[in-house]
Amino acid sequence: MKKIMLLILALCLACPRLTGFAMAEDAGEVPVDLDLSRLSGTVVYAQVFNMMNDYENYLGKTIRMAGYYSYYEDLTRDVVYHACVIPDATACCAQGIEFVWGGEHAWPDDYPEEGTDILVTGRLDSYMEEDTVYLHLVDAEVTWEPEA
């Protein structure tokens, strides 16, 4: 049993993409600490769940994720929350992370249609709202394929 566990550990260390932890030179233009975009929906669901419950270990890390665009408009506060949502493999459950797009972008003109597949890369940060801690990716880069 120990040999099997050591083999699995060695594979994870040798192939960081299997665990989602990418080296900066593998991640493309922006150095990424945790690349969720290449993982299955079930693994991403579990990873995001872990991030929500143990967020202190992820704060400040650059995270990349692929999912679909969703938003929530809070009319009482005049705030729009934007999120990248990732369903699990059976599409019965979903986990998502709010993002704040870096730069200047006008809502709703510059944003994709709700449900559009997006790729988001940003630095994980937290904020308080009514005595509750929320997580979001700040200074995020957001890309999607425009409709043909």
C-alpha positions in Angstrom: 0.0 0.0 0.0 2.9 2.4 0.8 4.4 1.7 -2.6 1.2 2.7 -4.3 0.8 5.9 -2.3 4.5 6.8 -3.0 3.9 6.2 -6.7 0.8 8.4 -6.8 2.7 11.1 -4.9 5.6 10.9 -7.3 3.3 11.2 -10.3 1.6 14.2 -8.8 5.0 15.9 -8.2 6.2 15.0 -11.7 3.0 16.1 -13.4 1.7 19.2 -11.6 -1.2 19.5 -14.2 -2.8 16.4 -12.6 -3.2 18.2 -9.3 -4.1 21.6 -10.8 -0.9 23.3 -9.6 0.8 24.6 -12.6 4.3 26.0 -12.8 4.5 29.6 -14.1 6.2 28.6 -17.3 3.4 26.2 -18.0 0.6 28.6 -17.3 1.0 31.0 -20.3 1.2 34.8 -20.0 0.2 35.2 -16.4 1.9 33.1 -13.7 -0.8 30.9 -12.2 -0.6 29.2 -8.9 -3.7 27.0 -9.3 -5.0 26.2 -12.7 -8.5 24.7 -12.5 -9.2 25.1 -16.2 -7.7 21.7 -17.1 -9.4 19.6 -14.5 -12.7 17.7 -14.7 -15.8 19.2 -13.4 -15.9 16.9 -10.4 -12.3 17.6 -9.4 -12.9 21.4 -9.8 -16.1 21.2 -7.7 -14.1 19.5 -4.9 -11.2 22.0 -5.2 -13.5 25.0 -5.1 -15.4 23.6 -2.2 -12.0 23.1 -0.4 -11.0 26.7 -1.3 -14.3 28.1 0.2 -13.8 26.1 3.5 -10.0 26.7 3.8 -9.7 30.0 2.0 -6.8 31.4 4.1 -4.4 29.0 2.4 -5.4 30.3 -1.0 -5.6 34.1 -0.5 -3.2 35.9 -2.7 -2.8 33.0 -5.1 -3.4 33.5 -8.8 -6.2 31.1 -9.9 -7.4 30.2 -13.4 -10.8 28.6 -14.0 -13.0 27.8 -16.9 -16.8 27.7 -16.5 -19.8 29.7 -17.6 -20.6 33.3 -16.9 -23.3 34.2 -14.4 -24.2 37.4 -12.6 -26.5 38.6 -9.8 -27.8 42.1 -9.7 -28.6 43.4 -6.2 -30.9 46.2 -6.8 -31.1 47.2 -3.2 -27.4 47.9 -3.1 -27.0 48.8 -6.7 -24.2 46.2 -7.1 -23.7 43.5 -9.8 -21.8 40.4 -8.8 -20.1 38.5 -11.7 -19.0 34.8 -11.4 -17.4 32.0 -13.1 -19.6 28.9 -12.4 -18.4 25.3 -12.8 -20.9 22.5 -12.8 -19.8 19.0 -11.6 -19.7 16.1 -14.0 -23.4 15.3 -13.6 -24.4 19.0 -13.9 -26.5 18.6 -10.8 -24.4 20.8 -8.6 -22.2 23.8 -9.3 -19.5 25.8 -7.6 -18.5 29.2 -8.6 -16.2 32.1 -7.7 -17.1 35.7 -8.0 -14.6 37.8 -10.0 -13.8 41.5 -10.4 -12.7 42.2 -14.0 -9.5 44.3 -14.0 -9.5 47.5 -16.0 -12.6 49.5 -17.0 -15.6 47.6 -18.3 -19.1 48.8 -18.7 -22.0 46.7 -17.4 -23.7 45.1 -19.3 -22.2 46.1 -22.6 -18.7 44.7 -22.2 -19.7 41.5 -20.5 -20.6 38.2 -22.1 -24.1 36.8 -22.3 -25.1 34.8 -19.2 -24.3 31.2 -19.7 -21.3 31.9 -22.0 -18.2 29.7 -21.5 -15.5 31.9 -20.0 -11.9 31.6 -18.8 -11.0 33.7 -15.8 -7.6 34.3 -14.2 -7.2 36.4 -11.1 -5.8 36.8 -7.6 -8.0 35.3 -4.8 -9.0 37.9 -2.2 -11.7 38.1 0.5 -14.1 40.8 1.6 -16.7 41.3 4.3 -20.3 42.1 3.6 -22.8 42.1 6.5 -20.5 40.1 8.8 -19.9 37.4 6.2 -16.6 36.6 4.4 -16.9 36.3 0.6 -14.2 35.3 -1.9 -13.5 36.8 -5.3 -10.8 36.9 -7.9 -9.6 40.4 -8.2 -7.8 42.1 -11.1 -9.2 39.3 -13.2 -8.6 38.7 -16.9 -11.8 37.4 -18.6 -11.9 35.8 -22.0 -14.5 34.1 -24.1 -15.2 33.2 -27.7 -17.4 35.8 -29.4 -20.5 34.6 -31.0 -20.1 34.0 -34.8 
